[in-house]
């Protein structure tokens, strides 16, 4: 269900956020032009605005809450620092191995993204049936730019099947989740 994080009275145990980090899209055209890349298919925002949105969402959480925060290598430490300023501690850095060939690059080629598994207060226990069954690296082919893998949502839902969930910067509605974002 679509919600307005600035006015909802809902309380959440789990937040998943895929911020629109400032960057460009690579590709052959960008490589040929020797530019920093093509514009993205969505609006990006500065770190301060991302932190402000996260702060608002965190204000809608239970005392003990979990944050799954997507980030790319370029913003790994900034993403973690933002979450820490909001009272979260790092539990794990999960890695999405995209396996769809080698992306264009001028130095090394990044074929992964991070999903920071963070908690505030006490770490909410995961579902007993899932303890020890989730690996920190998961593999799924990327479908389109910035679309997150289905397996990541399955992991979050398996770990926390009964928690109220909020997705920030959502692109579509997802069953069992409240969502907020420009593209919903």
Secondary structure, DSSP 4 states (H G I P E B T S, - for coil): -B--TTT----EEEEEE----S--B-SHHHHHHTSS-BPPSS----HHHHHHHHHHHHTTEEEEEEEEEEE-GGGHHHHHHHHHHTTEEEEEEEEEE--SSPPP-SSS---EEEEEEEEESSPPPPPGGGTTT--SEEE----STTPPPHHHHHHHHHHTTTS-EEEET-SS--TTEEEE-TT-
